[in-house]
Amino acid sequence: MEHGVTQRHVIIIGAGAGGLSASIDVALAGVRVTLLERAATPGGKMHTREVDDVSVDGGPTVLTMRSVFEQLFEDAGTSLSERLTLLDSTVIARHAWTDGGLLDLYPDREQSRQSIAQFAGSDNAAGFDRFYAQSEKIHNALSSTFMSATKPNPLSLVGRVLRQHPPSSLLAARPSPDLWRALGGFFSDERLQQLFGRYATYVGSSPLSTPATLMLIAHVELDGVWLVDGGMHRLAKAMADLGQELGVDLHLNTHVNEVLVKNRKAVGVRLDDGTVLTADAVIFNGDTQAIATGQLGESAASAVTLRPSNQRALSAFTWCIKGQSSGFDLDHHNVFFESNYPSEFNTIFEDGNVPTKPTVYVCAQDRGPTGKRNAAERLLMLVNAPANGDKQTWSTDEVNHIRDNALAVLDRCGLTLSFGDDDCVATTPTDWHRRFPGSGGSLYGGASHGIWSSFTRSGARSRLKGLYLSGGSVHPGPGVPMATLSGRLAARTLLSDIIR
């Protein structure tokens, strides 16, 4: 290590997945790290809500791309399995439709094929074979050339693909047509278009506008899906604990008011109590729009591009519930569909409204590989919504009306949820916006709409020297594994700049 590197100091704003992974890698390089988090716990969107006497996961509920986390812990001299218990999910998700039908998908290709054959016939099962083969090709072409690369552009991506794969891989990774139409080429049963079109919502987008490259998620899921024993917030705690063991100075309930700039370089931060902390570099792990809209000071605002509000990704209404279910055999992950899927996204992205007949996700957190359900169980219910939480608020009656519409969808699928008002804690787009400033409530940054959308995300380097970026709103995109990769990319980029 270069002499004097241990005297360097890096401040990281935000202890979500990206900030946590960045703090681990920067500290591992011998650099002093101060990690500042405005919430009471680390994890960002990996958080819990207290409902009566139980904690319910209120954000991400499943772990994929396990190797991302295994590599992070291994590089730090430990192992993921020493820190967490991960449970193999025997069912990826249970899917039901209001007009009939029930389909389980499995983290096993042949088992999923058989399930689809029983559900929609042999032609659609054959379509699944072709769909999965295409998914695998896309994943193989992009996993190292795009996801793990520092801010690629179209030309550099083509070069990387051609250096590592045959020319046919470029056809597999083509960004068009949109996902919805592409799925129609594999499945004649529109319910399967709905099921696999939901991959677009994993990045907060519409299947009508998202490039077909998102089919790669099918390969990711068939590569394995895990539940974190105790909830996803345990992953955040494990990452935070590892960072602190490496010397990361973690401060919770600490709000940053301003990124300090001197001679056109980020040189520290000012906290809301007036405290000034100086640093050689700063990593911001949050929605980049907090910077662009001046919420971290006017001097830093030009460091990133201002995103138009109509390009935001999805927000959501969520309800953390302690209650009872009946009439439907819930698995851990459950998705309930109405018949007209395209109308849901037209309502959200074109009209700016919450659908009256939404797709509803229910995570039954006491079910799964070792789940033991008692009289009451912990449930997370979610419906997609526009990211207009900076412009609109909802009364209790309005939130309850949206909740009742979601419950009506469940009822039409055969599921009844019973709970008292005191046993149900709601989160609205306004709440998400307050928790993640600048986002409007978007949970995924910008929408992945159009063939160039993947290249419009900020990279690890901002336009301001000394200010680096991580999190779901920057490359390589949203989701806990991707945000974790973004933190590692930010750390790698920063270290190459300050150590060379």
DABEL-V420464 format. One record per pair of residues at least 4 apart in sequence whose ideal C-beta (glycine too) atoms are under 7 Angstrom apart, sorted by the first residue. I is the first residue (numbers start at 1). J is the second residue. D is the distance in Angstrom with one decimal. If there is no record, write none. Layout:
i=(I:I)
j=(J:J)
d=(D:D)
//
This chain:
i=(1:1:2:5:5:5:6:8:8:8:8:9:9:9:10:10:10:10:10:10:10:10:11:11:11:11:11:11:11:12:12:12:12:12:12:12:12:13:13:13:13:13:13:13:13:14:14:14:14:14:14:14:15:15:15:15:15:15:15:15:15:16:16:16:16:16:16:16:17:17:17:17:17:17:17:18:18:18:18:18:18:18:18:18:19:19:19:19:19:19:20:20:20:20:20:20:20:21:21:21:21:21:21:22:22:22:22:22:22:22:22:23:23:23:23:23:24:24:24:24:24:24:24:25:25:25:26:26:26:26:26:27:27:27:27:27:27:28:28:29:33:33:33:34:34:35:35:35:35:35:36:36:36:37:37:37:37:38:38:39:40:40:41:41:42:42:42:42:43:43:43:45:45:45:46:46:46:46:46:46:46:47:47:47:48:48:48:48:48:48:49:49:49:49:50:51:51:51:51:51:51:52:52:52:54:54:56:56:56:56:57:57:57:57:57:57:58:58:58:58:59:60:60:61:61:61:61:62:62:62:62:63:63:63:63:64:64:64:64:65:65:66:66:66:67:68:68:68:68:69:69:69:70:70:71:72:72:72:73:73:73:73:73:74:76:76:78:78:78:80:83:84:84:84:84:85:86:86:87:87:87:87:87:87:88:88:89:89:89:89:89:89:89:90:91:91:91:92:92:92:92:92:92:93:93:93:93:94:94:94:94:95:95:95:95:96:96:96:96:97:97:97:97:97:98:98:98:98:98:99:101:101:103:103:103:104:105:105:106:106:106:107:107:107:107:108:109:109:109:110:111:112:112:113:113:113:113:114:115:116:116:116:116:116:117:117:117:120:120:120:122:123:123:124:124:124:124:124:126:127:127:127:128:129:130:130:131:131:131:131:132:132:133:134:134:134:135:135:135:135:135:136:136:137:137:137:138:138:138:138:138:138:139:139:139:139:141:141:141:141:141:141:142:142:142:142:142:143:144:144:145:145:145:145:145:146:146:146:147:147:148:149:150:150:150:150:151:151:151:152:152:152:153:153:154:154:155:156:157:158:158:159:160:161:161:161:161:162:165:168:169:173:175:175:175:176:176:176:177:177:177:178:178:178:178:178:178:179:179:179:179:179:179:179:179:179:180:180:180:180:180:182:182:183:183:183:183:184:187:187:190:191:192:193:194:194:194:196:197:197:198:199:199:200:200:200:200:200:201:201:201:202:202:203:203:203:203:203:203:204:204:204:204:204:204:204:205:205:205:205:205:205:206:206:206:206:208:208:209:209:210:210:210:211:216:217:218:219:221:227:227:227:228:228:228:230:233:234:235:236:237:238:239:240:240:241:242:243:243:244:244:254:255:255:256:256:256:257:257:257:258:258:258:258:259:259:259:259:259:259:259:260:260:260:260:260:261:261:261:261:261:261:262:264:265:265:266:266:266:266:266:266:267:267:267:268:268:268:268:269:269:270:270:271:280:281:281:281:281:282:282:283:283:283:283:284:284:284:285:285:285:286:286:286:287:287:287:287:287:287:287:288:288:288:288:288:288:289:289:289:289:290:290:290:290:291:291:291:291:291:292:292:292:292:292:293:294:294:295:295:296:300:300:302:303:303:303:303:304:304:304:307:307:307:309:311:311:312:312:312:312:312:313:313:313:313:313:313:313:314:314:314:314:314:314:314:315:315:315:315:315:315:315:315:315:316:316:316:316:316:317:317:317:317:317:317:317:318:318:318:318:319:319:319:319:319:320:320:321:321:321:321:321:321:322:322:322:322:323:323:323:323:323:323:324:324:324:325:325:325:325:325:326:327:327:327:328:328:328:330:330:330:330:331:331:332:332:332:332:332:333:334:334:335:335:336:336:336:336:336:337:337:338:338:338:342:343:344:344:344:344:344:345:346:346:347:347:347:348:348:348:348:352:352:353:354:354:356:357:357:358:358:358:358:358:359:360:360:360:360:360:361:362:362:363:363:364:364:365:365:365:366:366:366:366:366:367:367:373:379:381:383:383:385:387:387:387:387:387:388:388:388:388:389:389:389:389:389:389:389:390:390:392:393:394:394:394:394:396:397:398:399:399:399:400:401:402:403:403:404:406:407:407:408:409:410:410:411:411:419:419:427:427:429:429:430:430:431:432:432:432:432:433:433:433:444:444:445:445:445:445:446:446:446:448:448:449:452:457:457:457:457:458:458:458:458:459:459:460:460:460:460:460:460:461:461:462:462:462:468:468:468:469:469:470:470:470:470:471:471:472:472:472:472:472:474:475:476:476:476:477:478:478:479:480:481:482:483:484:485:486:487:488:489:490:491:492:493:494:495:496)
j=(5:30:499:30:31:499:30:31:32:280:498:32:279:280:26:31:33:279:280:281:283:494:34:36:268:269:277:279:282:19:22:23:33:35:36:283:285:36:256:269:282:283:284:285:286:19:37:44:284:285:286:471:19:20:35:37:42:43:44:240:250:20:43:44:45:285:471:483:21:44:46:480:483:484:487:22:285:470:471:483:484:486:487:490:23:35:283:285:470:487:24:42:236:239:240:243:487:25:72:239:484:487:488:26:283:285:470:487:488:490:491:27:33:35:243:248:28:72:76:239:242:243:246:29:488:491:31:33:491:494:495:31:33:243:246:247:248:76:246:495:247:248:249:249:277:243:248:249:250:251:251:254:256:42:251:252:254:254:255:252:252:253:47:252:236:237:240:250:47:233:236:59:60:443:59:60:232:233:235:236:480:58:59:233:55:56:57:58:231:233:56:58:320:425:55:56:320:321:322:423:425:322:422:423:322:378:320:365:378:380:61:231:232:233:365:380:318:320:380:427:232:232:480:232:333:363:380:89:225:227:333:86:226:228:235:220:221:225:481:220:481:70:224:226:71:72:481:484:485:73:80:484:74:80:75:76:484:488:78:79:80:83:242:79:242:246:82:83:242:84:238:228:234:235:238:229:226:228:226:227:229:368:369:370:226:369:107:225:226:227:332:368:369:369:104:106:331:105:106:107:221:225:333:105:333:334:335:104:331:333:334:103:195:335:337:101:102:336:413:101:191:337:339:413:338:339:409:412:413:339:119:191:115:119:195:115:112:115:111:112:115:221:222:224:225:112:113:132:222:114:115:116:128:117:125:128:129:118:119:120:124:125:128:192:121:122:125:124:189:192:126:127:188:128:187:188:189:192:130:131:186:187:132:133:134:186:135:186:215:218:136:218:137:138:172:215:139:215:216:218:219:140:219:141:169:172:142:172:173:213:215:216:143:216:219:220:145:161:165:169:172:173:146:147:173:213:216:147:148:164:149:157:160:161:164:152:157:476:476:485:485:160:459:460:489:493:459:460:475:156:157:160:157:455:158:455:159:160:161:162:170:163:164:165:169:170:173:167:169:172:173:213:211:213:451:211:212:451:181:182:212:182:208:209:210:211:212:183:197:199:200:207:210:211:212:214:184:193:197:207:208:212:215:187:193:196:197:193:192:193:194:195:196:197:198:337:341:218:207:341:335:214:217:205:206:207:210:214:205:314:384:217:479:214:313:444:448:477:478:313:314:442:443:444:447:478:209:210:313:447:448:449:210:345:349:449:342:345:449:450:214:448:449:451:220:221:222:223:225:332:368:369:232:234:235:234:237:238:239:240:241:242:243:244:250:245:246:248:250:248:250:271:271:272:269:271:296:270:271:272:269:270:296:297:266:269:282:296:297:300:467:267:268:269:270:276:265:266:267:299:300:464:267:465:465:466:281:282:300:464:466:467:278:279:466:276:277:278:279:277:282:274:276:275:498:466:468:494:498:466:467:468:470:490:494:291:467:469:470:471:487:290:436:471:436:438:439:442:445:471:473:292:304:458:469:473:474:293:307:438:439:295:296:437:438:296:300:301:303:304:301:304:305:306:307:438:298:301:437:438:300:464:467:463:462:463:464:467:458:462:463:311:312:446:440:446:447:387:440:442:446:447:387:442:443:444:445:446:447:348:384:385:387:442:443:444:385:386:387:389:429:432:441:442:443:382:383:384:385:443:354:383:385:399:402:426:428:380:381:382:427:381:403:424:425:426:380:425:379:381:417:419:423:424:376:378:419:423:376:379:417:418:419:423:375:376:418:330:377:415:416:417:416:414:415:416:413:414:415:334:362:364:367:364:367:363:364:367:368:371:363:362:364:359:361:359:360:409:410:413:341:359:357:359:409:346:347:348:355:358:359:384:349:350:351:351:353:355:355:384:385:386:386:388:386:385:402:405:405:409:383:384:405:406:409:384:381:383:406:409:410:382:379:381:379:380:377:379:378:379:380:371:372:373:377:378:371:373:377:417:406:402:406:429:429:439:440:441:442:392:429:440:441:428:429:430:432:433:440:441:433:440:430:430:398:399:428:430:400:401:402:403:426:428:404:405:406:407:426:408:410:411:417:412:413:415:417:415:416:423:424:431:432:433:441:434:441:435:436:439:441:443:439:440:441:472:478:457:472:473:478:456:457:473:453:454:453:456:473:474:475:477:462:469:474:475:474:475:468:469:470:489:490:493:468:493:467:468:469:490:493:494:474:490:474:486:487:490:483:486:477:478:479:482:483:486:486:482:485:486:482:482:483:483:484:485:486:487:488:489:490:491:492:493:494:495:496:497:498:499:500)
d=(5.2:5.4:5.7:5.4:6.5:5.8:4.9:4.7:6.6:4.9:5.9:4.6:4.8:5.6:5.2:5.4:5.4:5.8:6.4:5.1:6.7:6.7:5.0:6.7:6.6:5.6:6.0:4.2:5.0:4.9:5.7:5.3:6.4:4.8:7.0:4.5:6.3:5.4:5.0:6.8:6.8:7.0:4.9:6.3:6.7:4.4:6.5:6.7:6.7:3.5:4.6:6.8:4.9:5.7:5.6:3.8:3.9:6.9:6.8:6.5:6.7:6.9:6.6:2.5:6.5:5.5:6.0:6.4:6.3:6.4:6.9:5.0:4.1:4.7:6.7:6.1:4.4:3.4:4.4:4.4:6.5:4.7:3.6:7.0:6.2:6.3:6.9:3.3:6.4:6.2:6.7:6.4:6.6:4.0:5.9:6.2:6.7:6.5:5.7:6.7:4.6:3.5:5.2:6.0:5.3:6.8:5.4:3.7:6.9:5.0:4.4:6.0:5.1:4.8:4.5:4.6:6.1:6.5:5.7:6.7:5.8:4.9:6.3:6.8:5.7:3.7:5.0:5.1:4.9:6.8:6.7:6.6:4.7:6.2:4.0:5.2:5.0:5.7:5.9:5.3:6.9:4.6:6.7:4.8:6.4:6.8:5.3:6.8:4.7:7.0:5.2:4.7:5.7:5.8:6.9:5.2:6.4:6.4:4.4:6.8:5.7:5.7:6.6:6.7:5.1:6.8:4.1:6.9:5.4:5.3:3.1:3.9:6.1:6.7:5.3:5.7:4.7:5.2:6.4:4.4:6.8:5.5:5.4:6.1:4.2:6.2:5.7:6.1:6.5:5.3:5.4:4.3:4.1:4.9:5.9:5.3:5.2:6.6:4.6:5.9:5.3:5.2:6.9:5.5:5.5:5.6:3.9:6.5:4.6:6.1:5.6:4.5:5.5:6.5:6.1:6.2:6.2:5.2:6.5:6.4:6.8:5.1:5.2:6.2:7.0:4.5:6.5:7.0:5.8:6.6:6.5:6.7:4.5:5.8:6.8:5.4:6.4:5.8:6.1:6.1:3.7:6.0:6.0:6.0:6.0:6.7:4.6:5.5:6.1:6.5:5.2:6.7:5.9:4.8:6.1:6.8:6.6:7.0:5.1:5.5:4.6:6.6:6.8:6.2:5.9:6.6:5.8:6.8:6.7:6.0:4.2:5.9:6.0:6.4:5.4:3.9:4.3:6.2:6.3:4.5:5.7:6.6:4.3:6.2:6.3:6.4:6.5:4.3:6.1:5.5:6.5:6.6:6.9:6.4:5.2:6.1:4.9:4.4:6.2:5.7:5.3:5.3:6.9:5.8:4.1:6.6:5.6:5.3:4.3:6.9:4.8:4.7:5.5:4.9:6.8:6.9:5.2:5.2:4.3:4.6:5.8:4.8:7.0:6.9:5.4:6.5:6.3:4.0:5.6:5.0:6.5:6.0:6.1:4.6:6.9:5.6:5.1:6.7:4.1:4.9:6.7:6.4:5.8:5.6:5.1:6.5:6.3:6.1:5.5:6.5:6.5:6.3:6.9:6.3:5.3:5.6:6.6:6.5:6.2:5.8:5.7:5.0:5.0:7.0:6.6:5.7:3.7:3.8:4.1:6.0:6.3:6.5:6.3:6.6:5.3:6.2:5.2:5.9:6.8:6.0:4.1:4.9:6.1:6.5:6.5:5.7:6.3:4.2:6.8:6.8:6.4:5.9:6.7:6.4:6.6:6.0:6.3:4.5:5.6:4.0:4.4:6.2:4.8:6.3:6.8:3.6:6.1:5.3:5.4:5.5:5.8:4.3:5.6:4.0:4.1:6.7:6.6:5.5:5.6:4.1:5.4:4.1:4.2:6.3:5.5:6.9:6.4:5.5:5.4:6.6:6.1:6.1:3.8:5.0:6.1:5.8:5.9:6.6:4.6:6.3:6.4:6.4:6.2:6.0:5.6:6.1:2.7:6.6:5.1:4.8:4.4:6.9:6.8:5.8:6.5:6.2:6.6:6.3:6.3:6.2:6.6:6.3:6.3:5.4:5.4:5.7:6.4:6.5:3.6:6.7:6.1:6.2:3.9:5.5:4.0:6.1:6.6:5.3:4.6:5.4:6.0:6.8:6.0:5.9:6.3:6.8:6.6:6.2:5.9:6.9:5.5:4.5:4.8:6.9:5.0:5.4:6.9:6.5:5.5:4.4:5.0:3.7:6.9:5.9:4.5:5.4:5.8:6.0:3.8:5.6:6.5:6.5:6.3:5.3:6.8:5.2:4.5:6.7:3.5:6.4:6.7:4.8:4.4:4.6:5.8:4.0:4.2:5.9:6.9:6.4:6.3:6.1:6.4:6.9:6.8:5.6:4.8:5.9:5.3:2.8:4.0:6.4:5.9:2.9:6.2:6.2:6.6:4.5:5.9:4.7:4.5:5.9:6.2:3.8:5.6:6.8:5.9:5.6:3.9:6.8:5.5:5.2:6.3:5.6:6.5:6.2:6.3:6.2:5.6:6.4:5.4:6.7:5.3:5.2:5.3:4.4:6.4:6.3:6.5:6.2:6.1:6.5:6.5:6.4:6.2:6.4:6.6:3.7:6.8:5.3:5.8:6.3:6.6:4.4:4.9:6.1:6.7:5.3:6.4:4.9:6.5:4.3:5.9:3.7:5.4:5.7:5.8:4.7:5.5:4.2:6.4:5.3:4.5:6.1:6.0:7.0:6.7:5.9:6.8:3.9:5.9:6.8:4.7:6.3:4.4:4.4:6.7:4.5:6.8:5.6:3.8:4.0:6.0:6.8:6.7:6.3:5.2:3.9:4.8:5.4:6.5:6.9:5.3:4.3:5.6:4.8:6.5:5.3:5.8:6.4:5.3:4.6:5.9:5.2:6.6:6.3:6.6:5.7:4.6:4.7:6.7:5.4:6.4:5.7:5.5:4.9:4.2:7.0:6.1:7.0:4.7:6.1:4.4:5.3:6.1:4.9:6.3:5.6:5.6:3.6:6.3:4.6:6.0:4.5:3.3:5.2:5.6:6.4:5.6:5.1:6.1:5.0:6.7:4.3:6.9:5.2:5.2:4.5:5.2:5.7:5.2:5.9:6.4:6.3:4.0:4.9:3.8:5.3:5.3:5.7:6.9:5.4:7.0:5.4:6.1:5.2:5.8:3.9:5.3:4.3:6.5:6.4:6.6:4.8:6.9:3.7:5.9:6.0:4.4:6.9:5.0:6.9:6.6:6.9:6.5:6.4:4.8:6.3:4.1:6.1:3.9:5.7:3.7:5.7:6.0:5.2:6.6:5.9:5.5:6.2:6.9:5.3:5.3:7.0:5.5:6.8:5.9:6.3:6.8:4.7:4.6:4.5:6.0:5.3:6.9:5.3:5.8:4.6:4.2:6.3:6.8:5.1:6.3:5.0:5.3:6.2:6.5:4.4:6.3:6.2:5.6:5.5:3.0:5.9:6.8:6.2:4.7:5.7:6.8:6.3:6.9:5.5:5.0:5.0:5.6:4.9:6.6:4.6:3.6:5.5:6.8:4.2:5.7:6.9:6.0:6.6:5.9:5.0:3.8:6.9:6.0:4.5:6.7:6.6:5.5:6.9:4.5:5.4:5.6:4.7:6.8:5.5:4.4:6.7:6.1:6.2:6.1:6.6:4.7:6.2:6.1:7.0:5.6:4.9:6.8:5.1:5.2:4.7:6.8:6.0:6.7:5.0:4.9:6.0:6.9:4.9:5.5:5.3:6.9:6.3:4.0:6.4:6.7:6.0:6.5:6.8:6.4:5.7:4.8:5.0:5.9:4.5:6.1:5.3:6.9:4.2:6.1:5.8:4.3:6.9:6.7:4.8:6.8:4.9:4.4:5.6:4.1:6.2:5.1:6.8:6.2:6.9:5.1:5.5:6.1:6.8:4.3:4.7:3.8:5.0:6.2:6.1:6.9:6.7:3.3:4.1:5.7:3.5:5.4:3.0:5.1:4.6:6.9:5.0:4.3:5.0:5.2:6.8:6.2:6.3:6.7:6.3:5.1:6.1:6.2:6.7:6.7:6.3:7.0:6.3:6.8:6.3:6.2:6.5:6.7:4.3:6.3:6.9:6.2:4.5:5.4:4.6:6.6:6.3:3.1:6.6:6.5:6.3:6.0:6.6:4.0:6.3:5.7:5.5:4.3:5.8:3.8:6.9:5.4:2.9:6.0:6.8:6.7:6.7:4.6:6.6:5.5:6.2:7.0:5.4:4.7:6.7:6.7:5.2:4.6:6.9:6.7:5.1:5.4:6.0:6.9:4.8:4.3:4.1:6.3:5.9:4.5:6.5:5.4:4.6:6.2:5.0:4.7:6.3:6.2:4.4:4.3:4.1:5.5:6.0:6.7:3.6:6.7:6.7:4.7:5.4:6.5:5.1:5.7:6.4:4.6:6.1:6.9:6.6:6.3:6.5:6.4:6.7:6.8:6.3:6.3:6.4:6.2:6.2:6.1:6.1:6.4:6.6:6.1:5.3:6.0)
//
